[in-house]
Amino acid sequence: MFLKKKKFYTLSDIQKRIVYTPLFFVVLLAFVSSMVLYFFFTYEKNSKIKLLIQSENFYKKDGLKNYISNIKYNTSANFDDVEIELSNNVYELNGYIKSSKFDNKQLNLERFKKYITNLENNTDISFLLFDTKNYNILHGNYLVENLSRLTNSQIKTNSFIKHMLENIQYMGDNNLIYWIDNEKQNIQLSYFKYVKGKELFLGAFSKVDDMTFLTKKVILDTIQAKSKDINNGYFTFYDKNKGTVFNYYGKGEVKEVKNLRNFVDVKNKSLSYTFPKYQYEIFVKETFLEDEIKKIKGDYEYKIIMSILTVIFIALLLITTSNIFGRFINTIFNRYNRRVKTKNVLYKKWKERYELAIIASNDGLWDINLETNEIFFSNKWLDMFGYKRDDIQNFEQWSNLIHKDDKNKVLKKYQAHLKSKSGHFTCEYRLKTKSNQYKWILVRGKAFKRDNSNRMLMMSMDIDSRMKLTKELRNVELLTEFGRIVIFRCLNDEKLTVKFVSKSINTYGYKESDFMNGNIEYFDLVHKDDVKGLKNVIKKAIENNADSFTSIHRIIDSSKDIKWIYNRSILIRDDYGKVTSLYGYLNDITKMKLNEEELKQKVELELEKNMKKDRLLVQQNKLASMGEMLGNISHQWRQPLNNINLLLYFIRDNFENFSKEELNDSIKSAKIQIDYMSQTIDDFRNFYQPTKDKKIFDIKDSIIKSSKIIQALFERNEISLTIDGIDIEINNYENEFEQVIVNILTNANDAKLIKAKENKFNAKVLINVSKIDEFIIISIWNNCGNAEKEVLDKMFEPYFTTKFENQGTGIGLYMTKIIIEKNMNGTIDAYNKDDGVEFLIKLRC
């Protein structure tokens, strides 16, 4: 990798740059400022001219709009005059008809036609007269024909004419009617009146008026007058049909043109209005705002010139100041140059000494050839990391030894230095040794050019021990600062004067400054009842020449609350073996101390409660099934009682014929039945009597006795019971074990009843007792159907039952598990086997 070739600047070069660089920037700044001012004022000038033109256009648009409205209004006004003339002539003719010259029943048509013809010739008005009875046209047939043409109807019959006259009559008396010919673009007005008493309908028609002509006439009459309302412009009229332009120069002259766009320059379309029906166009001919625009341009040209002159003046002022400053700098550099020459001789001597110092140092040196990437390491560097001379020969091999977490950082700094972004290369990182371990080093170096080659000299210092120690100290500091442990350093004096305390003292409500300023002493923390004991512990440790001591005592926090703490301290001795200070930590064990005794008491209390609870639950379970057991007792007593009853009746009926031997046999039979009933009572009484002490009993005999309790229930539900296995004794709770057997057999009975609802089968229960190693195995299997996985998982949980609420308590099998596992120190599990469930009980012999 090559260094960029950099020019070496002498003091003379620096001197020139200090003098001439400001001049260059002043000229550049003046040019840029002038251009910015020029473009700024030019933009502002154009904006102001544009705003002026927009304002003028606004008023011209408004004037054009008003003028178009005026044209339409004047055109309509012409028809108002015609309406008045028509109505006057109709009233005049109506008066003539009603005059005494005419009979009320007959009309002299010859005299009337003569009169009406004369009137038509003098007024340019045509008249229509027809009767309203038969709708005969008395005068004006050609008018009816013209109206028929306007309807575009091909029907010319009398009925159609009558229909038309009826419509005219229907349109009303004293009514003005417009007859428009859209094809010829003309209009004719009519005014009708009913002649009362004569049954006549009289109408007057104006001459046929050309709408195109009327509109053009209004425009030509008003265009010059209305042009005076437009500032800096006037209206111009263009007739496309005739190819003429009127008032183009604002003097009322007519010009013939073939194409308006070639003759008239209409730049703004919004300043023109077209009458498409007549092919007329009115547009505003603008006169240029030369004076206003010229004035605006002149103002801004003046501003530009003055601004540029101001910039030039400031630039000249800066150049003059810079020139004076440059002369001052020249004087300083000349003086400095003389001093530098004097010191160069001394620098050479210091350089030689520095090189000798580096050679004599204990750091590892290495040299990189930046052109070939070859590296040379000193013997000290190789010894530092355990490598041999040829193990590392180039830059890539060296970079592969850098720890992966540090490599990116090292290479970035290395590249930055080569690109002249840093004066020296300085970095701390981990490097792999020959023994495959990493060692922290501090590397300092610099790239330079010597003997026409680019090189980089490095110096490595072993800082592994320092970095590890720093890391340990940082970890300890974080632990104490944010943890619950408080670090103390106290002098070995009467007061244990505190010289250092960690920030974690805040957990007790105190501040570091409280101790460092002497406001609080160490023994002020300690409970007064424990001060003497702590002093004795310290004194004893010093007398026994111990390295450390521990103490558990109470302290008082800032809230006056008592805390139990564990104190471990080491004794710091001077060179003469005298204990000068104590260095240790305090750990809050208040909760541990307070909970220790409470925990013992609670454990004992809970154990006692649980034992009582378990026994109570066992007893409650027995009582819960007492009603069912009483039914079993009554069932077992029923047969003996029947036998005794039969014996009594037999003795009564045959008493006189009994021999003594026969009487004794009958009495003996009755006694056997009574003894059986008594034994049944004893069995049930022993079963429901709580067991407090362990005793030795035979497992198989206990199962047989338990089966007697359930025997009547099994007989009633047709369940066969088989008990096999070995006879083996155990020292445990017999009655509770019998309760377990009864609970499991009762569970089998319930399962049989459920399965029997679906299909009939021969229910049976097999109990087997065996011994494996030091354990007694009791297997109780029934063929009353497999249990679901969810039932097997929750079978031994308290209050879990598959029966209805009024059929079970859900604690039978739970108490079974409690008795076996907690009281008898055994295990019990349930599995699906064949077409039933098997309970396996394991007890230690």
BELSULNOR-V562880 format. One record per helix or strand of 2 or more residues. SS is the DSSP state (~ for helix, > for strand). FROM is the first residue (numbers start at 1). LEN is the number of residues. If there is no record, write none. Layout:
ss	from	len
SS	FROM	LEN
SS	FROM	LEN
//
This chain:
ss	from	len
~	11	88
~	109	15
>	126	6
>	137	3
~	141	10
~	158	13
>	175	7
>	186	10
>	200	6
>	209	2
~	211	17
>	233	7
>	244	3
>	254	3
~	260	4
~	269	3
>	272	4
>	280	7
~	290	71
>	364	6
>	374	4
~	379	7
~	395	5
~	404	15
>	425	8
>	438	13
>	453	10
~	464	19
>	486	6
>	498	4
~	503	6
~	512	5
~	522	4
~	528	16
>	548	9
>	562	12
>	579	10
~	590	35
~	626	28
~	660	29
>	695	4
~	699	18
>	719	7
>	729	4
~	734	23
>	763	10
>	775	8
~	789	6
~	812	12
>	827	7
>	836	9
//
